[in-house]
């Protein structure tokens, strides 16, 4: 990379593109706040003294009848249908201009906040980073109680996409949360005391995590997990809500074929995996986000993730659809038996998960009323399925799609573009691994027949070693990512193919899922934006990367109101009502799957959390609110002079390869952090002195920066350090106009 001798102008173009080359990423940090390290229990059923439910008594009937109490937000998507459309109308097109901040709560974190709060009567329950849980007075923000599961700091290295948590479930006086280190915990809703906890992990030698919100119905708690990039096998478990005992478990991909099948569906799935040793890699198929309960059919719908590795030629060299990767699977909620499945991306090669939020609706399709399931997964096609039998009714593109031309409605299969086969030559592909839509929630306006989607056009250049396409030559890395792509040379791939780069964009779309037409589109200068809330007041709310929380006219897309939060947002807003007063709430703080992209350059806009800071806050608005946020100062992003910069080009190049494989996923490609993880170009000399101790010995493990001595030698770490210093000095001199890239060399 440093032997290219290209001008700094070319480097700027490359870095601008690198800022948008995105994948789901592992997350750790050397500087963010974290609790003391504490070993987590692996006991299967730890139970405190019995605690009688005293508050927040939500049962199935209450959630089924959630429309009768529109002031509450009783479950993850407000109702079991998870449409995220509120009937409240006090905040509407005419009054939204009077909306103001009622109160805010600092969450004391600079990491991504992604949760959907639950509001029951006058109490709000939500989760923060490191799987912490809070119960607060929804009128004032005063904390009623908080719970810290004390996730060990070094577990952050095992998380693909930040130390995040997307929410809790509330049911019959209990609050349920999944912890980053794989536990499911039941808390008393009145006090926050632990009722029981259970270890959900089948193999603690693998890098499993939980970041998704549990779902609760029929006396059971449903929870999945993450970790496909690291090589795990996906499954979902149902636990008895009262006792924590396991009721059933459904695996999403087959295990070792020499062992008995865990349930009949695995025999069906195994027929679609051909050759190779997928069970050694893990197989993937994690259900890390979307699990939806359907009271009409007593179904639980699972949104299943990508394969491990991403590349099918490695995990299943004989081909095959690789069930149930990238699929929607309908199970009997009581038994876990499969009723039907639909695979959105057979033989997935691109990390096109189908874990994005699913919503249930009643819609007229071709002159007939049907109960449908709606999903906009990563692959760029919006699916409308009949919930009774999984029949495909519609599959329309909702963003730019180049990997396939269309979905064949007879077979239900996408028609792939053979010209973009990256196993033969590296290729730019849309969508990239962040998808045309990720976990950020959409909203469904059933009456208008419109879905509001936070969509994106966001590319990646996919490439792999020619040797890896031969079965058996790619070896699993137990301590790192197992994608099958050559991220070590990603910079070189970009440089060689920069002329063909697609332009990244973000959108908020009002999309008709039956016709495939856009009713309106708002373009946002950054692609990584927040979830969506719609309301009967004629509004669509969304927080974006630029730090603006906006209310749009749901009929036209016109911005009717904006509030500058000074922080980028990913979490979806909610709305609730207490004593006749409507509130709108959102959590601030970005990161998650886009940490790899790092600091963007034009044409992508700089996001608010990079300009100021990644302030994790809970914001609550009402008509006439007068509270003010403190106005932050622009952060100092100057780069210090690098001392003792003595390294050869070969050493720096070796450091670059190691950095891209193990560090870029958190600290940003080309050592340009996106704002929530420390920027290594700006390390103090004290940190430079301790660099090898931090990376090799885990000096800051309790803060989230685990040791990497299992995958990096001391010499490897020294090479990474050379590369970090070289990149820092290059950017410092370039910013000062003192040198071009072609003049900068190291001996």
MIDO-483471 format. One line per 8 residues: number of its first residue (from 1); their letters; for each residue y, x, z of C-alpha. Coordinates in steps of 0.05 Angstrom, whole numbers. Layout:
BEGIN
NUM	a	Y:X:Z | ... $
// end
This chain:
BEGIN
1	xxxxxxxx	0:0:0 | 49:56:18 | 29:96:-43 | 57:42:-90 | 127:71:-88 | 158:5:-107 | 230:-14:-96 | 252:-53:-35 $
9	xxxxxxxx	269:-113:-78 | 196:-120:-97 | 177:-112:-24 | 222:-170:-6 | 188:-214:-57 | 120:-194:-30 | 140:-208:41 | 170:-274:22 $
17	xxxxxxxx	102:-293:-6 | 65:-263:53 | 106:-308:97 | 72:-368:66 | 2:-340:56 | -30:-380:111 | -97:-388:143 | -121:-418:208 $
25	xxxxxxxx	-112:-359:256 | -137:-330:321 | -84:-327:374 | -68:-280:431 | -4:-250:459 | 17:-191:500 | 80:-222:529 | 75:-298:537 $
33	xxxxxxxx	70:-327:607 | 0:-340:632 | -35:-352:697 | -79:-302:734 | -146:-289:703 | -200:-332:733 | -273:-337:714 | -293:-406:689 $
41	xxxxxxxx	-354:-440:716 | -413:-452:670 | -447:-502:715 | -467:-564:677 | -442:-616:725 | -392:-596:779 | -370:-657:817 | -319:-664:873 $
49	xxxxxxxx	-324:-717:926 | -324:-786:895 | -254:-811:881 | -240:-885:871 | -194:-900:812 | -126:-921:838 | -81:-923:777 | -80:-924:701 $
57	xxxxxxxx	-139:-971:697 | -149:-975:622 | -214:-1004:597 | -241:-1019:528 | -213:-1090:526 | -143:-1066:544 | -143:-1015:487 | -173:-1066:439 $
65	xxxxxxxx	-116:-1112:457 | -62:-1058:456 | -19:-1101:409 | -8:-1148:468 | 27:-1093:507 | 68:-1054:455 | 108:-1019:508 | 50:-974:526 $
73	xxxxxxxx	16:-919:486 | -55:-927:512 | -95:-880:468 | -88:-820:422 | -64:-859:362 | -35:-916:405 | -94:-962:390 | -166:-951:372 $
81	xxxxxxxx	-145:-957:299 | -100:-895:308 | -47:-918:259 | 12:-891:301 | 55:-950:280 | 93:-983:337 | 113:-1057:340 | 175:-1039:382 $
89	xxxxxxxx	242:-1057:349 | 297:-1042:399 | 308:-975:365 | 319:-997:293 | 360:-982:231 | 423:-1012:262 | 416:-981:332 | 385:-913:318 $
97	xxxxxxxx	454:-882:311 | 463:-894:386 | 399:-857:404 | 411:-800:453 | 372:-754:498 | 352:-790:562 | 317:-731:595 | 279:-667:579 $
105	xxxxxxxx	228:-625:615 | 220:-549:605 | 146:-533:599 | 155:-459:612 | 118:-436:551 | 136:-403:485 | 72:-425:451 | 58:-486:408 $
113	xxxxxxxx	58:-554:440 | 16:-603:400 | -3:-660:447 | 3:-735:439 | 24:-763:507 | -9:-825:535 | 37:-875:570 | 8:-926:618 $
121	xxxxxxxx	59:-972:651 | 110:-922:680 | 69:-858:677 | 62:-808:620 | 1:-763:616 | 0:-703:570 | -27:-632:561 | 8:-566:549 $
129	xxxxxxxx	-14:-496:530 | -75:-466:564 | -102:-537:573 | -56:-554:631 | -46:-628:645 | 15:-665:672 | 30:-735:698 | 104:-750:699 $
137	xxxxxxxx	149:-810:712 | 163:-836:642 | 232:-860:663 | 257:-793:691 | 208:-737:675 | 195:-723:749 | 127:-691:757 | 77:-734:795 $
145	xxxxxxxx	22:-682:791 | -3:-625:748 | -70:-593:737 | -85:-522:715 | -157:-508:694 | -144:-434:699 | -171:-414:631 | -182:-338:631 $
153	xxxxxxxx	-126:-304:592 | -173:-264:549 | -203:-329:522 | -141:-332:477 | -175:-281:431 | -231:-331:419 | -183:-386:395 | -172:-392:320 $
161	xxxxxxxx	-105:-426:324 | -65:-413:388 | -77:-432:461 | -60:-505:445 | -85:-572:468 | -73:-637:430 | -78:-686:487 | -117:-724:540 $
169	xxxxxxxx	-153:-790:544 | -140:-841:600 | -195:-891:620 | -212:-930:682 | -168:-890:729 | -190:-822:701 | -155:-771:657 | -201:-730:611 $
177	xxxxxxxx	-183:-662:581 | -221:-609:542 | -205:-538:562 | -196:-478:516 | -257:-445:547 | -303:-503:532 | -303:-548:593 | -292:-623:596 $
185	xxxxxxxx	-256:-644:659 | -248:-712:691 | -186:-720:736 | -164:-775:782 | -105:-808:747 | -67:-818:813 | -73:-749:842 | -97:-700:788 $
193	xxxxxxxx	-156:-679:831 | -221:-660:796 | -274:-715:796 | -324:-676:754 | -327:-622:702 | -381:-603:652 | -394:-542:609 | -398:-568:537 $
201	xxxxxxxx	-418:-502:505 | -488:-489:479 | -478:-414:471 | -426:-375:511 | -439:-311:472 | -403:-344:413 | -328:-356:408 | -326:-431:421 $
209	xxxxxxxx	-262:-466:442 | -235:-537:453 | -165:-554:430 | -174:-627:409 | -162:-690:450 | -224:-727:477 | -235:-800:458 | -263:-852:506 $
217	xxxxxxxx	-298:-918:492 | -358:-959:516 | -362:-918:579 | -369:-852:542 | -325:-791:529 | -331:-759:460 | -312:-686:450 | -322:-633:396 $
225	xxxxxxxx	-301:-560:392 | -274:-504:348 | -294:-434:328 | -321:-437:256 | -282:-375:235 | -317:-335:289 | -386:-360:272 | -407:-420:314 $
233	xxxxxxxx	-448:-482:300 | -411:-548:304 | -431:-609:345 | -401:-669:382 | -425:-692:450 | -419:-759:485 | -415:-757:561 | -419:-814:612 $
241	xxxxxxxx	-347:-826:632 | -365:-840:704 | -415:-785:719 | -406:-732:665 | -479:-735:646 | -495:-721:572 | -513:-785:533 | -523:-756:464 $
249	xxxxxxxx	-506:-696:420 | -499:-695:345 | -502:-628:308 | -462:-625:243 | -500:-568:209 | -572:-546:213 | -595:-490:259 | -651:-440:253 $
257	xxxxxxxx	-702:-471:205 | -759:-439:244 | -743:-485:303 | -752:-560:308 | -695:-605:283 | -653:-632:341 | -648:-700:307 | -670:-731:240 $
265	xxxxxxxx	-602:-721:207 | -612:-645:211 | -674:-649:167 | -631:-684:114 | -576:-632:122 | -623:-572:118 | -644:-592:47 | -573:-579:24 $
273	xxxxxxxx	-569:-507:51 | -604:-459:4 | -622:-387:18 | -587:-337:63 | -583:-338:139 | -529:-389:153 | -555:-400:224 | -542:-327:241 $
281	xxxxxxxx	-470:-335:217 | -466:-401:255 | -455:-448:196 | -390:-477:221 | -377:-551:215 | -336:-557:279 | -303:-623:297 | -240:-594:328 $
289	xxxxxxxx	-192:-652:319 | -208:-722:294 | -257:-768:328 | -243:-842:320 | -277:-902:353 | -284:-966:313 | -294:-1028:357 | -309:-1072:296 $
297	xxxxxxxx	-374:-1035:280 | -384:-996:345 | -379:-932:304 | -352:-864:321 | -325:-827:260 | -327:-751:261 | -281:-709:218 | -322:-646:204 $
305	xxxxxxxx	-293:-577:190 | -306:-518:144 | -365:-472:136 | -377:-405:169 | -364:-362:129 | -315:-399:84 | -350:-373:22 | -413:-412:3 $
313	xxxxxxxx	-442:-353:-37 | -450:-317:30 | -472:-372:77 | -515:-409:26 | -525:-363:-35 | -572:-413:-68 | -516:-465:-72 | -521:-535:-44 $
321	xxxxxxxx	-473:-584:-14 | -482:-556:56 | -481:-621:95 | -444:-641:137 | -388:-592:124 | -321:-622:104 | -348:-692:115 | -333:-758:149 $
329	xxxxxxxx	-394:-779:189 | -404:-848:220 | -447:-850:282 | -471:-906:327 | -426:-899:388 | -482:-915:437 | -538:-872:409 | -506:-819:364 $
337	xxxxxxxx	-551:-840:306 | -518:-831:237 | -501:-894:198 | -469:-862:137 | -430:-801:114 | -382:-782:59 | -370:-710:40 | -299:-696:16 $
345	xxxxxxxx	-312:-624:-8 | -386:-609:-25 | -402:-535:-20 | -333:-520:9 | -306:-451:-9 | -234:-457:14 | -232:-479:88 | -220:-551:66 $
353	xxxxxxxx	-235:-584:132 | -240:-660:139 | -217:-659:212 | -148:-688:197 | -130:-753:232 | -167:-815:208 | -138:-885:214 | -171:-953:210 $
361	xxxxxxxx	-140:-1012:174 | -153:-1079:141 | -130:-1075:69 | -137:-1116:5 | -173:-1072:-45 | -187:-1099:-115 | -175:-1170:-92 | -221:-1166:-31 $
369	xxxxxxxx	-202:-1155:42 | -238:-1095:69 | -241:-1057:134 | -224:-986:111 | -219:-916:137 | -160:-874:113 | -156:-798:112 | -113:-744:80 $
377	xxxxxxxx	-155:-681:91 | -138:-610:72 | -165:-613:1 | -106:-654:-25 | -140:-721:-41 | -126:-783:-1 | -190:-822:14 | -200:-896:25 $
385	xxxxxxxx	-270:-912:49 | -304:-978:67 | -320:-971:141 | -383:-1014:135 | -421:-968:90 | -377:-908:72 | -367:-930:0 | -311:-892:-35 $
393	xxxxxxxx	-256:-940:-56 | -199:-892:-74 | -187:-817:-79 | -117:-801:-103 | -81:-733:-98 | -22:-734:-50 | 1:-662:-61 | -7:-607:-113 $
401	xxxxxxxx	-81:-594:-125 | -106:-539:-171 | -177:-527:-145 | -202:-593:-175 | -176:-640:-229 | -196:-706:-197 | -250:-742:-157 | -304:-775:-199 $
409	xxxxxxxx	-306:-846:-173 | -377:-857:-197 | -407:-798:-160 | -353:-791:-107 | -350:-716:-121 | -289:-674:-138 | -289:-643:-207 | -275:-569:-194 $
417	xxxxxxxx	-232:-525:-237 | -278:-469:-262 | -219:-425:-280 | -203:-416:-206 | -271:-387:-185 | -248:-331:-139 | -318:-302:-131 | -308:-269:-198 $
425	xxxxxxxx	-233:-252:-193 | -180:-264:-141 | -142:-329:-153 | -82:-366:-127 | -106:-435:-104 | -71:-498:-80 | -80:-522:-27 | -90:-459:13 $
433	xxxxxxxx	-128:-458:79 | -71:-494:116 | -86:-551:70 | -44:-603:34 | -43:-637:103 | -66:-609:169 | -76:-638:238 | -3:-661:244 $
441	xxxxxxxx	-10:-736:249 | 5:-786:194 | 26:-858:207 | 1:-921:174 | 45:-981:160 | -10:-1032:146 | 38:-1089:129 | 76:-1047:78 $
449	xxxxxxxx	13:-1015:50 | 43:-946:59 | 22:-882:95 | 74:-832:118 | 45:-762:110 | 72:-693:130 | 46:-659:67 | 54:-588:40 $
457	xxxxxxxx	43:-545:-21 | 21:-479:9 | -19:-427:-29 | -67:-371:-14 | -94:-317:-60 | -169:-320:-48 | -210:-258:-63 | -274:-225:-41 $
465	xxxxxxxx	-312:-161:-52 | -360:-161:-112 | -413:-132:-66 | -408:-192:-19 | -430:-240:-73 | -499:-208:-69 | -541:-240:-15 | -550:-199:48 $
473	xxxxxxxx	-493:-148:38 | -442:-185:81 | -455:-174:154 | -431:-219:210 | -376:-191:255 | -389:-220:325 | -321:-199:350 | -277:-223:293 $
481	xxxxxxxx	-267:-271:237 | -324:-285:187 | -289:-317:127 | -321:-277:71 | -251:-261:44 | -221:-192:42 | -162:-198:87 | -160:-123:97 $
489	xxxxxxxx	-131:-116:27 | -91:-181:24 | -25:-144:14 | -52:-108:-47 | -78:-173:-76 | -10:-204:-68 | 26:-145:-100 | -21:-145:-159 $
497	xxxxxxxx	-13:-220:-171 | 58:-234:-149 | 80:-260:-217 | 32:-319:-210 | 53:-341:-141 | 61:-416:-131 | 123:-439:-93 | 111:-465:-22 $
505	xxxxxxxx	142:-531:-1 | 140:-582:54 | 146:-657:46 | 149:-722:84 | 119:-774:38 | 114:-850:37 | 49:-855:-1 | 11:-915:-28 $
513	xxxxxxxx	-63:-898:-16 | -88:-950:-66 | -44:-932:-126 | -33:-859:-110 | 42:-868:-120 | 98:-840:-77 | 146:-893:-53 | 194:-837:-32 $
521	xxxxxxxx	192:-763:-18 | 235:-720:28 | 230:-645:13 | 235:-599:74 | 253:-525:64 | 194:-502:107 | 121:-525:98 | 97:-525:171 $
529	xxxxxxxx	127:-588:201 | 111:-640:254 | 71:-704:258 | 98:-774:244 | 112:-839:279 | 131:-904:244 | 157:-968:276 | 171:-1042:262 $
537	xxxxxxxx	244:-1023:273 | 243:-997:201 | 241:-923:221 | 198:-861:210 | 207:-805:261 | 188:-732:249 | 206:-664:279 | 209:-607:229 $
545	xxxxxxxx	207:-531:226 | 283:-526:224 | 287:-557:293 | 313:-625:270 | 284:-688:300 | 299:-741:247 | 294:-817:240 | 285:-838:167 $
553	xxxxxxxx	293:-906:136 | 221:-926:124 | 240:-963:59 | 281:-908:26 | 270:-842:62 | 344:-836:79 | 359:-796:142 | 393:-845:190 $
561	xxxxxxxx	396:-801:253 | 383:-728:271 | 380:-688:335 | 380:-612:336 | 326:-589:385 | 336:-515:367 | 260:-509:365 | 209:-520:310 $
569	xxxxxxxx	162:-578:321 | 89:-594:305 | 72:-650:355 | 75:-723:334 | 127:-768:367 | 109:-830:406 | 150:-890:430 | 143:-934:492 $
577	xxxxxxxx	182:-986:531 | 196:-993:606 | 236:-1050:637 | 260:-1073:568 | 284:-1003:548 | 252:-968:489 | 241:-892:491 | 222:-843:436 $
585	xxxxxxxx	189:-777:456 | 168:-711:424 | 143:-643:446 | 175:-581:416 | 145:-513:400 | 111:-485:338 | 55:-436:323 | -17:-457:315 $
593	xxxxxxxx	-49:-446:248 | 13:-414:216 | 19:-353:260 | -11:-311:204 | 47:-327:158 | 96:-292:203 | 170:-285:190 | 188:-319:124 $
601	xxxxxxxx	236:-295:71 | 268:-337:16 | 252:-384:-16 | 221:-408:49 | 275:-426:101 | 276:-390:167 | 251:-437:221 | 287:-453:286 $
609	xxxxxxxx	237:-420:333 | 249:-354:298 | 324:-360:298 | 330:-379:371 | 265:-381:411 | 202:-423:415 | 226:-467:472 | 168:-511:496 $
617	xxxxxxxx	199:-576:520 | 184:-650:527 | 243:-691:500 | 253:-765:513 | 307:-807:479 | 336:-877:489 | 395:-918:464 | 456:-892:500 $
625	xxxxxxxx	423:-828:526 | 475:-775:545 | 434:-714:568 | 449:-649:532 | 404:-590:514 | 430:-521:530 | 455:-488:465 | 415:-424:456 $
633	xxxxxxxx	440:-358:429 | 413:-328:366 | 360:-278:386 | 370:-204:375 | 321:-184:321 | 345:-113:311 | 290:-60:304 | 295:3:345 $
641	xxxxxxxx	290:73:315 | 218:95:314 | 204:160:350 | 149:209:333 | 134:177:266 | 83:229:241 | 27:202:199 | -2:211:130 $
649	xxxxxxxx	-2:156:77 | -78:153:84 | -73:142:159 | -21:87:149 | -63:54:95 | -124:55:141 | -82:25:197 | -59:-30:150 $
657	xxxxxxxx	-130:-51:134 | -148:-54:208 | -83:-90:225 | -95:-144:172 | -166:-155:196 | -152:-160:271 | -77:-164:286 | -41:-201:230 $
665	xxxxxxxx	-72:-267:248 | -29:-267:311 | 28:-218:301 | 41:-236:228 | 26:-205:161 | 65:-140:148 | 79:-137:223 | 131:-193:217 $
673	xxxxxxxx	120:-243:274 | 137:-316:265 | 173:-322:331 | 123:-345:384 | 80:-282:387 | 113:-215:403 | 140:-177:342 | 107:-108:346 $
681	xxxxxxxx	164:-77:306 | 208:-87:367 | 163:-58:420 | 195:-16:475 | 176:57:481 | 139:39:544 | 95:-9:506 | 86:43:451 $
689	xxxxxxxx	62:92:504 | 11:42:530 | -9:16:460 | -81:42:461 | -91:19:533 | -69:-51:514 | -113:-56:452 | -173:-16:476 $
697	xxxxxxxx	-174:-29:551 | -144:-99:556 | -86:-78:599 | -53:-145:586 | -116:-187:582 | -92:-235:636 | -31:-251:593 | -74:-268:532 $
705	xxxxxxxx	-81:-199:499 | -155:-185:506 | -187:-118:494 | -212:-103:423 | -256:-43:440 | -317:-81:415 | -290:-79:343 | -239:-23:342 $
713	xxxxxxxx	-248:50:361 | -193:91:394 | -181:124:327 | -176:56:292 | -125:34:343 | -85:97:333 | -84:83:258 | -58:13:271 $
721	xxxxxxxx	-4:42:315 | 17:88:259 | 21:29:212 | 62:-13:260 | 113:43:270 | 116:56:195 | 130:-17:180 | 182:-20:235 $
729	xxxxxxxx	219:40:208 | 214:15:137 | 245:-52:155 | 298:-20:199 | 321:28:145 | 318:-26:91 | 360:-74:133 | 412:-19:142 $
737	xxxxxxxx	412:-5:67 | 395:68:80 | 332:73:39 | 291:38:-13 | 216:31:-9 | 208:81:-65 | 243:135:-24 | 204:123:40 $
745	xxx	142:167:51 | 105:196:110 | 70:263:114 $
// end
